Amino acid sequence: MNKKEKLSAFEGINTDILTGNKKNKEMVKLFQQGMTYKEIAAQYGLSNSRIGQILDKQARRANYYKSLSNVQEYQDLVESYTEKLRRNEAIKISRDFEDKMNHEMALNEAKLLVAANGDVEPDELNKQLIIDYAISLTHLYGLVHKDKVAEIYNLQNKNRIDGNNVNSILEEAPKELSANFVEICGDYYVTETILEFRDFDEDVRQSKDKPYYIPEKEELLKYKDELYFEVNKQYKVLKTYLTKNLLDGDERLAERVTEDIQGVCQFGFSINEVFDAFNRKQISFKSEEQINDVMQLVMDLANNTRLWENNGHTPHEIFEKYEKPHLRPLTKEPFRLKEARESNVISFKTGKNVGRNDPCPCGSGKKYKKCCLGK
């Protein structure tokens, strides 16, 4: 096939539909842009003849694709794959298909159609992103229901998925889940720590009905790293204090100690474990006042550390946003015992509060102020 015939074969189609690897498709585009075999060969480190063979093969595929344009069976394949992509169903093309090339081109065409409509990503990045969300949310919350993964994913991405989409994708990624210390437990994704060292049912109960902390997408996906945690103001203040007052300016040691304490705050706070963190590094306090200063900073960190049982919220956030607004405010007027006594005495006869000049409910016949008031 000569150059003119090859260009004619590629004309009028999206060559990304053709089978072949990414480099082969890139070569076709360079050829269409007017580059010579020699120029393409130099870019990819191949011989001129090899470039000719690759372009010839792709051109034959292009002519074959054009022959399918009026074949209803092929169009049905494209439609079927398009619907599956929109539903985020897992798709696998078997090597045993007699018409394997038809399936591969139909899938490629479906990806381009769906991407053009803005429904889903045209490649495997969408599937990987869903896996990343599930792992990140599990690390942030300790455990997370498949429907919550879908809900948060949908909040931050254009294409829509549901819990079943998430499950079907993650069931095909057991090695990646295991490598990130995540396991599937019914409809939940759970950290190995909870399954091995804690009570799964109790953790579900503790987190139930609590609001979810949902960081921005970029921050959220950092939690795919199991060791990631938010370095907040309280963490930095504690680290700075330790560096200056206990560790003679050793920032690296201060970082390690502060990380240990952050872990204690996150996974079952205990004063003894806090002191153990100092003892393991052979750090001594200079005075009782210094101990009090450090413990105050540790408590500040504990109250601002994101916890699994709070669905990623800190104790401070839970109190300020969801508990404090429901507290009854104190009266602005000072509390006076005498007035309280007056207002709280009720007559058994009338069922109403007794005033100072009302008959005393004791039955003496005297006014309340002259009888039992103040007794």
C-alpha positions as CSV (number, residue, x, y, z in Angstrom):
1,M,0.0,0.0,0.0
2,N,1.6,3.3,-1.1
3,K,1.6,6.6,0.8
4,K,-1.5,8.0,-1.0
5,E,-3.5,4.8,-0.4
6,K,-2.6,4.9,3.3
7,L,-3.7,8.6,3.7
8,S,-6.9,7.7,1.9
9,A,-7.6,4.8,4.3
10,F,-7.1,7.1,7.3
11,E,-9.3,9.9,5.9
12,G,-12.6,10.6,7.5
13,I,-12.2,8.4,10.6
14,N,-11.0,8.9,14.2
15,T,-7.9,6.7,14.1
16,D,-8.1,6.2,17.9
17,I,-10.9,3.7,17.2
18,L,-8.4,1.4,15.5
19,T,-6.8,-1.5,17.4
20,G,-3.1,-1.2,18.1
21,N,-1.0,0.2,20.9
22,K,-0.7,3.9,21.8
23,K,2.5,4.4,19.9
24,N,1.1,3.0,16.7
25,K,-1.8,5.4,16.9
26,E,0.6,8.3,17.5
27,M,2.6,7.3,14.4
28,V,-0.6,7.4,12.3
29,K,-1.4,11.0,13.5
30,L,2.2,12.1,12.7
31,F,1.9,10.5,9.2
32,Q,-1.4,12.3,8.7
33,Q,0.3,15.6,9.7
34,G,2.8,15.2,6.9
35,M,5.8,13.7,8.6
36,T,7.9,11.2,6.5
37,Y,8.8,7.7,7.4
38,K,12.3,8.8,8.1
39,E,11.2,11.6,10.5
40,I,8.8,9.2,12.4
41,A,11.5,6.6,12.5
42,A,14.0,9.0,14.1
43,Q,11.4,10.0,16.7
44,Y,10.7,6.4,17.8
45,G,14.2,4.9,17.2
46,L,12.9,2.5,14.5
47,S,13.8,1.7,10.9
48,N,12.0,3.3,8.0
49,S,10.8,-0.1,6.9
50,R,9.3,-0.8,10.3
51,I,7.4,2.4,10.3
52,G,6.1,1.5,6.8
53,Q,4.9,-1.9,8.1
54,I,3.1,-0.3,11.1
55,L,1.4,2.3,9.0
56,D,0.4,-0.3,6.4
57,K,-1.2,-2.5,9.2
58,Q,-3.1,0.4,10.6
59,A,-4.3,1.5,7.2
60,R,-5.7,-2.0,6.6
61,R,-7.5,-1.8,9.9
62,A,-8.9,1.5,8.9
63,N,-10.3,0.1,5.7
64,Y,-11.7,-2.8,7.6
65,Y,-13.4,-0.4,10.1
66,K,-14.9,1.5,7.2
67,S,-16.4,-1.7,5.9
68,L,-18.3,-2.1,9.2
69,S,-20.1,1.2,9.0
70,N,-23.3,-0.4,7.7
71,V,-23.0,-3.7,9.6
72,Q,-25.9,-3.8,12.2
73,E,-24.1,-6.3,14.4
74,Y,-21.2,-4.0,14.8
75,Q,-23.4,-1.0,15.6
76,D,-25.2,-3.1,18.2
77,L,-21.8,-3.8,19.8
78,V,-21.0,-0.1,20.0
79,E,-24.3,0.6,21.6
80,S,-24.0,-2.2,24.1
81,Y,-20.5,-1.1,25.1
82,T,-21.6,2.5,25.4
83,E,-24.4,1.6,27.8
84,K,-22.0,-0.5,29.9
85,L,-19.5,2.4,30.1
86,R,-22.2,4.8,31.2
87,R,-23.2,2.3,34.0
88,N,-19.5,1.8,34.8
89,E,-19.8,-1.9,34.3
90,A,-16.6,-3.9,34.1
91,I,-15.8,-4.8,30.5
92,K,-13.4,-7.6,29.5
93,I,-12.9,-8.7,25.9
94,S,-11.9,-12.4,25.7
95,R,-9.1,-13.5,23.5
96,D,-11.3,-16.4,22.4
97,F,-13.7,-14.1,20.5
98,E,-13.7,-14.9,16.8
99,D,-14.4,-11.3,16.0
100,K,-12.0,-9.9,18.7
101,M,-11.0,-7.0,16.5
102,N,-14.7,-6.0,16.1
103,H,-15.1,-5.9,19.9
104,E,-12.0,-3.9,20.5
105,M,-12.9,-1.3,17.9
106,A,-16.5,-1.2,19.1
107,L,-15.2,-0.6,22.7
108,N,-12.8,2.1,21.5
109,E,-15.6,3.8,19.6
110,A,-17.9,3.6,22.6
111,K,-15.3,5.2,24.8
112,L,-15.0,8.1,22.4
113,L,-18.8,8.5,22.2
114,V,-19.2,8.5,25.9
115,A,-16.3,10.9,26.5
116,A,-17.7,13.3,23.8
117,N,-21.0,13.4,25.8
118,G,-19.1,14.1,29.0
119,D,-20.4,11.0,30.7
120,V,-17.2,9.2,31.8
121,E,-13.5,9.2,31.1
122,P,-12.6,7.4,27.9
123,D,-10.0,5.2,29.5
124,E,-9.0,3.2,32.5
125,L,-8.4,6.3,34.6
126,N,-12.1,6.4,35.6
127,K,-11.9,2.9,37.1
128,Q,-8.6,3.6,38.9
129,L,-10.1,6.8,40.3
130,I,-13.0,4.9,41.8
131,I,-10.5,2.5,43.4
132,D,-8.5,5.4,44.7
133,Y,-11.7,7.0,46.3
134,A,-12.6,3.7,48.0
135,I,-9.2,3.3,49.5
136,S,-8.8,6.9,50.5
137,L,-12.2,7.1,52.2
138,T,-11.5,3.8,54.0
139,H,-8.3,5.2,55.4
140,L,-10.0,8.5,56.4
141,Y,-13.1,6.9,58.0
142,G,-11.8,3.5,59.1
143,L,-14.8,1.9,57.4
144,V,-17.1,3.1,54.7
145,H,-20.3,1.8,53.0
146,K,-20.1,1.3,49.2
147,D,-23.0,3.7,48.8
148,K,-21.1,6.4,50.6
149,V,-18.1,5.9,48.3
150,A,-20.4,6.4,45.3
151,E,-22.1,9.5,46.9
152,I,-18.8,11.3,47.6
153,Y,-17.4,10.3,44.2
154,N,-20.5,11.8,42.5
155,L,-20.1,15.0,44.5
156,Q,-16.6,15.6,43.1
157,N,-16.8,14.2,39.6
158,K,-19.0,14.7,36.6
159,N,-19.8,11.1,35.8
160,R,-22.3,9.2,38.0
161,I,-21.8,5.9,39.7
162,D,-23.7,3.8,42.3
163,G,-22.6,1.4,45.1
164,N,-22.9,-1.6,42.8
165,N,-20.5,0.0,40.3
166,V,-18.0,0.5,43.1
167,N,-18.4,-3.1,44.3
168,S,-18.0,-4.6,40.8
169,I,-14.8,-2.6,40.2
170,L,-13.2,-3.3,43.6
171,E,-14.0,-7.0,43.4
172,E,-11.6,-7.1,40.5
173,A,-8.9,-5.3,42.4
174,P,-8.1,-7.5,45.4
175,K,-4.4,-7.1,45.2
176,E,-4.5,-3.3,45.2
177,L,-7.0,-3.3,48.2
178,S,-4.7,-5.8,50.1
179,A,-1.6,-3.7,49.3
180,N,-3.4,-0.7,50.9
181,F,-4.6,-2.7,53.9
182,V,-8.3,-2.5,52.9
183,E,-10.7,-5.5,52.9
184,I,-14.3,-5.9,51.7
185,C,-16.7,-6.9,54.5
186,G,-20.2,-7.2,53.2
187,D,-21.2,-3.8,51.8
188,Y,-18.3,-2.1,53.7
189,Y,-14.7,-1.4,52.9
190,V,-12.7,-1.7,56.1
191,T,-9.2,-1.2,57.3
192,E,-7.3,-4.3,58.4
193,T,-6.7,-2.6,61.7
194,I,-10.4,-2.6,62.6
195,L,-10.9,-6.2,61.6
196,E,-7.8,-7.4,63.5
197,F,-7.7,-5.2,66.6
198,R,-11.1,-3.6,67.1
199,D,-14.8,-4.5,67.1
200,F,-16.2,-4.0,63.6
201,D,-19.8,-3.8,64.8
202,E,-18.9,-1.4,67.6
203,D,-17.1,0.9,65.1
204,V,-20.2,0.9,62.8
205,R,-22.3,1.8,65.8
206,Q,-20.1,4.6,67.0
207,S,-19.9,6.2,63.5
208,K,-23.6,5.8,62.8
209,D,-25.7,9.0,62.3
210,K,-22.6,11.2,62.6
211,P,-21.9,13.6,59.8
212,Y,-19.0,12.9,57.4
213,Y,-16.0,15.1,57.0
214,I,-15.5,15.4,53.2
215,P,-12.3,17.3,52.2
216,E,-11.7,18.7,48.7
217,K,-10.8,16.1,46.1
218,E,-7.0,16.8,46.1
219,E,-6.8,16.5,49.9
220,L,-9.1,13.5,50.0
221,L,-7.0,11.4,47.6
222,K,-3.9,12.0,49.8
223,Y,-5.5,9.6,52.2
224,K,-4.7,6.7,49.8
225,D,-1.4,6.7,51.6
226,E,-2.3,4.8,54.8
227,L,0.3,6.9,56.8
228,Y,-1.1,10.3,55.6
229,F,-2.7,12.6,58.2
230,E,-3.5,16.3,58.2
231,V,-0.7,18.3,59.6
232,N,-2.7,21.0,61.4
233,K,-1.9,24.1,63.5
234,Q,-1.9,22.2,66.8
235,Y,0.6,19.6,65.4
236,K,3.0,22.4,64.3
237,V,2.7,24.2,67.7
238,L,3.5,21.0,69.6
239,K,6.4,20.2,67.3
240,T,7.8,23.7,67.7
241,Y,7.5,23.6,71.5
242,L,9.3,20.2,71.7
243,T,12.1,21.5,69.4
244,K,12.8,24.6,71.4
245,N,12.2,23.4,75.0
246,L,13.0,19.7,75.2
247,L,15.1,18.7,72.3
248,D,17.7,21.4,71.9
249,G,16.7,22.4,68.4
250,D,16.6,18.8,67.0
251,E,13.7,19.2,64.5
252,R,13.9,15.7,63.1
253,L,13.5,14.1,66.5
254,A,10.7,16.5,67.3
255,E,9.0,15.4,64.1
256,R,9.2,11.8,65.1
257,V,7.9,12.3,68.6
258,T,5.1,14.5,67.4
259,E,4.1,11.9,64.8
260,D,4.0,9.2,67.5
261,I,1.8,11.4,69.7
262,Q,-0.5,12.2,66.7
263,G,-0.9,8.4,66.3
264,V,-1.8,8.0,70.0
265,C,-4.4,10.8,69.6
266,Q,-5.9,9.1,66.5
267,F,-6.0,5.5,67.6
268,G,-7.2,5.4,71.2
269,F,-5.9,8.3,73.3
270,S,-4.1,7.4,76.5
271,I,-2.0,9.6,78.8
272,N,0.2,6.6,79.6
273,E,0.9,6.1,75.9
274,V,1.8,9.8,75.5
275,F,4.4,9.5,78.2
276,D,5.6,6.2,76.6
277,A,6.2,8.1,73.4
278,F,8.6,10.4,75.3
279,N,10.2,7.6,77.3
280,R,11.0,5.6,74.1
281,K,13.0,8.5,72.9
282,Q,14.6,9.0,76.4
283,I,13.2,12.5,76.7
284,S,13.0,14.0,80.2
285,F,10.9,16.9,81.4
286,K,12.7,19.7,83.3
287,S,9.8,20.6,85.6
288,E,6.2,20.0,86.5
289,E,5.3,23.2,84.7
290,Q,6.8,21.9,81.5
291,I,4.8,18.7,81.8
292,N,1.6,20.7,82.2
293,D,2.6,22.9,79.1
294,V,3.2,19.8,77.0
295,M,0.1,18.0,78.1
296,Q,-2.0,21.0,77.3
297,L,-0.6,21.1,73.8
298,V,-1.2,17.3,73.5
299,M,-4.8,17.8,74.5
300,D,-5.2,20.5,71.9
301,L,-3.8,18.1,69.3
302,A,-6.1,15.3,70.5
303,N,-9.2,17.5,70.2
304,N,-8.2,18.5,66.7
305,T,-7.2,15.1,65.3
306,R,-9.5,13.4,62.7
307,L,-11.0,10.2,64.1
308,W,-12.6,7.1,62.5
309,E,-15.4,7.1,65.1
310,N,-16.3,10.7,64.1
311,N,-16.3,9.8,60.3
312,G,-13.2,11.9,59.9
313,H,-14.3,14.9,62.0
314,T,-12.2,16.1,65.0
315,P,-13.8,16.1,68.5
316,H,-13.6,19.9,68.3
317,E,-15.5,20.0,65.0
318,I,-18.2,17.7,66.3
319,F,-18.7,19.8,69.4
320,E,-18.6,23.2,67.7
321,K,-20.7,22.3,64.6
322,Y,-23.1,19.7,65.9
323,E,-23.4,19.7,69.7
324,K,-22.7,23.2,70.9
325,P,-25.7,24.7,68.9
326,H,-28.1,22.5,70.8
327,L,-26.8,23.6,74.3
328,R,-29.2,25.9,76.2
329,P,-27.5,29.2,76.6
330,L,-27.0,30.6,80.1
331,T,-29.2,33.6,81.1
332,K,-27.6,37.0,80.8
333,E,-28.9,38.0,84.2
334,P,-27.0,36.8,87.4
335,F,-28.6,33.9,89.2
336,R,-30.4,34.9,92.5
337,L,-31.4,32.2,94.9
338,K,-34.1,34.3,96.5
339,E,-35.9,35.0,93.2
340,A,-35.5,31.4,92.1
341,R,-37.2,30.3,95.3
342,E,-40.1,32.7,94.7
343,S,-40.6,31.7,91.1
344,N,-40.4,28.0,91.7
345,V,-43.0,27.7,94.6
346,I,-46.3,26.4,93.3
347,S,-49.7,26.3,95.1
348,F,-51.2,22.8,95.3
349,K,-54.7,24.4,95.2
350,T,-54.4,26.6,92.2
351,G,-51.4,24.9,90.4
352,K,-49.9,28.3,89.8
353,N,-46.7,30.0,91.0
354,V,-47.1,31.8,94.4
355,G,-46.4,35.5,94.5
356,R,-44.9,37.4,97.5
357,N,-48.3,38.9,98.5
358,D,-50.4,35.7,97.9
359,P,-51.7,33.6,100.8
360,C,-49.0,31.2,101.9
361,P,-49.7,27.6,100.6
362,C,-48.9,26.2,104.1
363,G,-52.4,27.2,105.2
364,S,-51.3,29.7,108.0
365,G,-53.5,32.5,106.5
366,K,-50.5,34.8,106.4
367,K,-49.0,36.3,103.2
368,Y,-46.3,34.2,101.7
369,K,-43.6,36.9,102.2
370,K,-44.5,37.0,106.0
371,C,-44.5,33.2,106.4
372,C,-42.6,30.6,104.4
373,L,-40.7,32.8,101.9
374,G,-36.9,32.2,102.5
375,K,-37.3,29.2,104.7
